[in-house]
Structures are given as C-alpha cells and as structure tokens.
Amino acid sequence: MSRPSRPASRPYRTAKAPPAEPRLLVLNKPFDVLTQFNDDQGRATLKDFVPVTGVYPAGRLDRDSEGLLLLTNDGQLQARIADPKHKLAKTYWVQVEGEPTAEQVQQLCDGVQLNDGPTLPAEARLLDEPILWPRNPPVRFRKSVPTAWLELVIREGRNRQVRRMTAAVGLPTLRLVRVRIGPWQLDGLQPGEWRDVPPTLK
C-alpha cells in the first residue's frame, strides 16, 4: 500500500544579507531630475550625477522638487528610511503663492483633508526667505501676487503630499526644497553634489 505523498515543503524566506560594504549617500537632487537611474524618454536621472553602482533611492522626491535625497545599497536601511511606519521626519522649505495667515499655518499643523484622507498633524511655521541656490529654470512668479516661505515637517510619504497640503489651505506651492530627513541634512551641498555618510540609523 503506497503512502500518500507529502505536500512539498515551502522554502523559508531568508532576509537578504546586508552588503559587505554598506553605503549611504546624501544627494542634493536638482530640479527637473527623476528619482531613478534610467529613463527611456531621455530625461535627466540620478545617473547623470551619481557615478556609483548598486545604490538606490531610499524614498522619493518628485521631478519638480529639489533637495535632499538619500541613496543606499543596503535594502534593510532603505526600508527603514523610506517606510512611513517609522515616521522619520522630513523637513521642507516651501515657497508659496500668497501671504499665509496664522489660521492657514494652524490648518497645516492640525492636518488637512486630502482626496485620499486626512493628513497627520505636521509642524509648520513661517520662514524668512532662505539663502538657496538659484533654481534652473527660475520660478515663474505673478508680479501682482506676493509670495512667502514656510517650513513644513511631515512624517508621512504620500504622493506629492506637501504640494497638496499647501493647495488645500489656499497656498499653491511655487518651489519645494527638502532640506532634512531624520538626522541627515544638506550641509552646504549644491545641486548635483553628493557625499558619503555613515550608513546607520539609530
């Protein structure tokens, strides 16, 4: 009498071993550059600025946004930086159209209703115009409408979240620069410049 065959055991999934030489890069991503290394439409990508193989973005930064982007070859570190559940604070300097009122700033702090649900409470404050590199191409202003700068700190990572938040309170974003993620900041890097930093997150 033959025994019934056992179902094939599923192989255990093992965590990918960290690289022998983990690296973490801080890049100041220029405006109009995609947060990827290849593009079949010939647009500017990270490959034009970072001649390092095996590193990938930890999180995203829209093509029309500028500033701090982290890249690493360590998948576990990449996940810890990019996963919103770790609530790593991301700081943005945002040039908006209009003159923000105390009520609008408070709305951003309290959280605003977007089409994909309410945002978490954020930190927001008015900012004196920061000293930044010129944007290429320059921001297009309407001469009759004043502009102002805000500092916004969020701990989520929704698509185009900062732009949607400012628009929801009546302050369209003109320029968006990320200056800090968790403990990492630009520290004087100019657009297209990058540097190695210790590949750890406490």
VOPAGU-2260 file (C-alpha; in pm, 1 decimal, decimal comma):
REM VOPAGU-2260
SITE   aa  ch    i         X         Y         Z
SITE  MET   A    0       0,0       0,0       0,0
SITE  SER   A    1     153,9     326,6    -110,4
SITE  ARG   A    2     169,4     620,1     127,5
SITE  PRO   A    3      10,3     948,0      22,3
SITE  SER   A    4     272,0    1187,6     -97,8
SITE  ARG   A    5     355,5    1474,8     131,9
SITE  PRO   A    6     299,6    1822,9       2,2
SITE  ALA   A    7     624,6    1985,9     -94,9
SITE  SER   A    8     752,7    2199,5     190,0
SITE  ARG   A    9     775,9    2567,1     115,4
SITE  PRO   A   10    1124,6    2709,3     122,2
SITE  TYR   A   11    1186,2    2950,3     406,9
SITE  ARG   A   12    1234,1    3309,4     301,3
SITE  THR   A   13    1558,6    3436,6     436,2
SITE  ALA   A   14    1633,5    3802,6     485,9
SITE  LYS   A   15    1877,2    3937,6     233,7
SITE  ALA   A   16    2219,5    3973,6     390,2
SITE  PRO   A   17    2344,5    4330,3     419,7
SITE  PRO   A   18    2613,8    4427,8     168,8
SITE  ALA   A   19    2976,1    4368,3     262,3
SITE  GLU   A   20    3038,7    4743,2     234,5
SITE  PRO   A   21    2714,3    4929,3     308,4
SITE  ARG   A   22    2697,9    5282,2     170,5
SITE  LEU   A   23    2467,3    5574,2     229,8
SITE  LEU   A   24    2484,9    5881,5       8,5
SITE  VAL   A   25    2331,7    6224,8      61,0
SITE  LEU   A   26    2249,9    6395,5    -269,6
SITE  ASN   A   27    2116,3    6741,1    -343,4
SITE  LYS   A   28    1880,2    6646,7    -626,5
SITE  PRO   A   29    1844,5    6927,5    -879,7
SITE  PHE   A   30    1510,8    7045,5   -1016,4
SITE  ASP   A   31    1378,4    6852,1   -1320,2
SITE  VAL   A   32    1569,3    6531,5   -1235,9
SITE  LEU   A   33    1389,3    6198,1   -1198,7
SITE  THR   A   34    1445,9    5995,5    -880,6
SITE  GLN   A   35    1563,0    5691,4   -1079,1
SITE  PHE   A   36    1871,0    5584,3   -1272,7
SITE  ASN   A   37    1717,7    5514,0   -1614,3
SITE  ASP   A   38    1460,1    5677,7   -1835,0
SITE  ASP   A   39    1355,2    5570,5   -2184,4
SITE  GLN   A   40    1245,9    5924,0   -2269,9
SITE  GLY   A   41    1589,4    6079,6   -2232,4
SITE  ARG   A   42    1508,6    6289,1   -1927,0
SITE  ALA   A   43    1770,8    6371,4   -1662,3
SITE  THR   A   44    1812,8    6098,3   -1398,7
SITE  LEU   A   45    2029,7    6024,2   -1095,8
SITE  LYS   A   46    2277,7    5854,8   -1327,7
SITE  ASP   A   47    2378,0    6198,8   -1454,5
SITE  PHE   A   48    2500,5    6294,9   -1106,6
SITE  VAL   A   49    2583,0    5980,6    -905,3
SITE  PRO   A   50    2850,5    5756,6   -1065,6
SITE  VAL   A   51    2801,3    5485,2    -802,4
SITE  THR   A   52    2667,6    5141,7    -890,1
SITE  GLY   A   53    2439,1    4938,1    -668,0
SITE  VAL   A   54    2276,2    5224,7    -475,9
SITE  TYR   A   55    1905,9    5304,9    -489,5
SITE  PRO   A   56    1688,5    5589,0    -358,4
SITE  ALA   A   57    1550,1    5549,6      -7,2
SITE  GLY   A   58    1217,3    5720,2     -68,9
SITE  ARG   A   59    1125,0    5954,5    -348,1
SITE  LEU   A   60    1144,7    6320,6    -440,5
SITE  ASP   A   61     933,4    6447,5    -727,3
SITE  ARG   A   62    1093,3    6560,2   -1051,5
SITE  ASP   A   63     981,3    6919,4    -990,0
SITE  SER   A   64    1114,1    6921,7    -631,4
SITE  GLU   A   65    1470,1    6980,5    -517,9
SITE  GLY   A   66    1697,8    6895,2    -232,0
SITE  LEU   A   67    1792,2    6608,9      -7,5
SITE  LEU   A   68    1769,9    6254,5    -138,8
SITE  LEU   A   69    1924,6    5951,4      31,4
SITE  LEU   A   70    2064,3    5657,3    -166,3
SITE  THR   A   71    2193,1    5328,2     -27,7
SITE  ASN   A   72    2294,3    4976,4    -128,5
SITE  ASP   A   73    2155,1    4833,1     198,1
SITE  GLY   A   74    1799,1    4708,4     148,6
SITE  GLN   A   75    1717,8    4697,5     519,7
SITE  LEU   A   76    1838,4    5054,3     573,1
SITE  GLN   A   77    1649,1    5165,3     262,9
SITE  ALA   A   78    1327,4    5017,1     405,1
SITE  ARG   A   79    1376,7    5180,1     745,4
SITE  ILE   A   80    1431,3    5521,9     588,0
SITE  ALA   A   81    1150,4    5501,3     332,9
SITE  ASP   A   82     876,4    5316,6     525,6
SITE  PRO   A   83     624,9    5568,4     669,1
SITE  LYS   A   84     560,7    5342,0     970,1
SITE  HIS   A   85     899,9    5452,6    1107,3
SITE  LYS   A   86     772,5    5813,0    1094,6
SITE  LEU   A   87    1109,1    5961,5    1004,1
SITE  ALA   A   88    1062,8    6339,3     999,2
SITE  LYS   A   89    1112,1    6508,7     660,9
SITE  THR   A   90    1167,8    6885,0     655,3
SITE  TYR   A   91    1076,2    7100,4     355,1
SITE  TRP   A   92    1119,3    7465,7     272,8
SITE  VAL   A   93     820,5    7567,7      62,6
SITE  GLN   A   94     774,3    7885,0    -135,1
SITE  VAL   A   95     402,8    7950,5    -168,9
SITE  GLU   A   96     187,6    8195,9    -357,3
SITE  GLY   A   97      12,4    8435,3    -122,6
SITE  GLU   A   98      69,6    8557,7     230,8
SITE  PRO   A   99      -5,1    8279,4     482,1
SITE  THR   A  100    -231,8    8369,8     770,0
SITE  ALA   A  101    -196,9    8228,0    1119,9
SITE  GLU   A  102    -514,2    8027,2    1050,4
SITE  GLN   A  103    -366,5    7866,6     736,5
SITE  VAL   A  104     -45,4    7774,3     919,7
SITE  GLN   A  105    -252,2    7623,6    1200,8
SITE  GLN   A  106    -451,7    7419,9     948,5
SITE  LEU   A  107    -127,6    7267,0     821,4
SITE  CYS   A  108     -24,9    7188,2    1180,2
SITE  ASP   A  109    -358,7    7026,3    1260,1
SITE  GLY   A  110    -371,7    6817,2     941,2
SITE  VAL   A  111    -573,1    6882,3     627,5
SITE  GLN   A  112    -828,6    6677,7     435,7
SITE  LEU   A  113    -695,0    6543,4     104,0
SITE  ASN   A  114    -871,3    6324,8    -151,3
SITE  ASP   A  115    -700,1    6017,6      -3,2
SITE  GLY   A  116    -787,6    6105,3     355,9
SITE  PRO   A  117    -671,4    6345,4     627,1
SITE  THR   A  118    -301,6    6406,5     681,4
SITE  LEU   A  119    -134,5    6354,2    1015,6
SITE  PRO   A  120     -58,6    6664,1    1221,8
SITE  ALA   A  121     252,4    6839,8    1091,7
SITE  GLU   A  122     488,5    7111,5    1206,1
SITE  ALA   A  123     455,9    7435,6    1011,3
SITE  ARG   A  124     592,0    7785,9    1056,8
SITE  LEU   A  125     662,1    8097,1     855,3
SITE  LEU   A  126    1020,9    8120,8     736,2
SITE  ASP   A  127    1233,0    8417,4     637,2
SITE  GLU   A  128    1339,9    8378,5     274,9
SITE  PRO   A  129    1623,3    8122,4     292,6
SITE  ILE   A  130    1955,6    8160,0     113,7
SITE  LEU   A  131    1934,7    7897,4    -161,1
SITE  TRP   A  132    2095,7    7826,2    -494,7
SITE  PRO   A  133    1915,0    7977,2    -798,0
SITE  ARG   A  134    1666,1    7736,8    -950,0
SITE  ASN   A  135    1714,5    7647,7   -1316,1
SITE  PRO   A  136    1477,7    7736,1   -1475,2
SITE  PRO   A  137    1369,1    8014,2   -1239,3
SITE  VAL   A  138    1032,4    8002,9   -1064,7
SITE  ARG   A  139     763,1    8182,9   -1263,7
SITE  PHE   A  140     602,4    8449,4   -1046,4
SITE  ARG   A  141     292,7    8657,8   -1091,0
SITE  LYS   A  142     410,5    9010,1   -1015,5
SITE  SER   A  143      76,2    9109,2    -867,7
SITE  VAL   A  144      74,1    8822,4    -613,7
SITE  PRO   A  145     308,7    8815,8    -311,1
SITE  THR   A  146     495,1    8500,7    -211,8
SITE  ALA   A  147     617,9    8363,6     120,7
SITE  TRP   A  148     822,1    8073,6     260,2
SITE  LEU   A  149     709,1    7805,3     501,4
SITE  GLU   A  150     898,2    7532,4     683,1
SITE  LEU   A  151     692,4    7214,4     689,2
SITE  VAL   A  152     784,1    6893,7     874,6
SITE  ILE   A  153     584,5    6579,6     795,3
SITE  ARG   A  154     615,1    6213,9     889,2
SITE  GLU   A  155     420,6    6062,2     601,0
SITE  GLY   A  156     517,2    5989,5     243,1
SITE  ARG   A  157     211,4    6030,5      24,0
SITE  ASN   A  158     244,5    6123,6    -339,8
SITE  ARG   A  159     301,8    6499,6    -379,6
SITE  GLN   A  160     180,4    6545,4     -23,9
SITE  VAL   A  161     334,8    6882,9      57,7
SITE  ARG   A  162     204,4    7042,3    -262,8
SITE  ARG   A  163    -142,4    6903,3    -199,1
SITE  MET   A  164    -138,5    7020,9     163,3
SITE  THR   A  165     -49,5    7380,3      80,8
SITE  ALA   A  166    -302,4    7386,7    -204,5
SITE  ALA   A  167    -572,7    7255,9      31,7
SITE  VAL   A  168    -530,1    7562,0     255,6
SITE  GLY   A  169    -518,7    7805,0     -38,7
SITE  LEU   A  170    -141,5    7844,0     -75,6
SITE  PRO   A  171     -18,2    7695,3    -406,1
SITE  THR   A  172     342,9    7574,2    -395,3
SITE  LEU   A  173     586,3    7752,2    -627,2
SITE  ARG   A  174     912,2    7592,8    -513,6
SITE  LEU   A  175     973,0    7290,5    -291,2
SITE  VAL   A  176    1310,9    7204,4    -136,3
SITE  ARG   A  177    1368,0    6915,6     103,9
SITE  VAL   A  178    1642,4    7007,9     348,9
SITE  ARG   A  179    1637,1    6726,8     605,5
SITE  ILE   A  180    1536,3    6361,7     655,2
SITE  GLY   A  181    1567,5    6239,4    1013,3
SITE  PRO   A  182    1927,0    6313,4    1119,1
SITE  TRP   A  183    2054,4    6385,6     766,1
SITE  GLN   A  184    2068,9    6732,7     610,6
SITE  LEU   A  185    2222,4    6902,0     307,4
SITE  ASP   A  186    2501,9    7080,3     497,7
SITE  GLY   A  187    2606,4    7303,6     208,8
SITE  LEU   A  188    2575,0    7056,4     -81,1
SITE  GLN   A  189    2498,0    7233,2    -407,8
SITE  PRO   A  190    2258,7    7088,7    -669,3
SITE  GLY   A  191    2405,5    6769,8    -815,8
SITE  GLU   A  192    2663,6    6728,6    -535,8
SITE  TRP   A  193    2667,6    6426,2    -306,3
SITE  ARG   A  194    2873,2    6279,8     -25,0
SITE  ASP   A  195    2905,8    5955,5     171,0
SITE  VAL   A  196    2775,7    5948,0     530,2
SITE  PRO   A  197    2786,1    5667,0     789,2
SITE  PRO   A  198    2529,3    5404,5     679,3
SITE  THR   A  199    2345,5    5377,9    1011,0
SITE  LEU   A  200    2013,7    5488,9    1155,5
SITE  LYS   A  201    1984,6    5492,2    1534,2
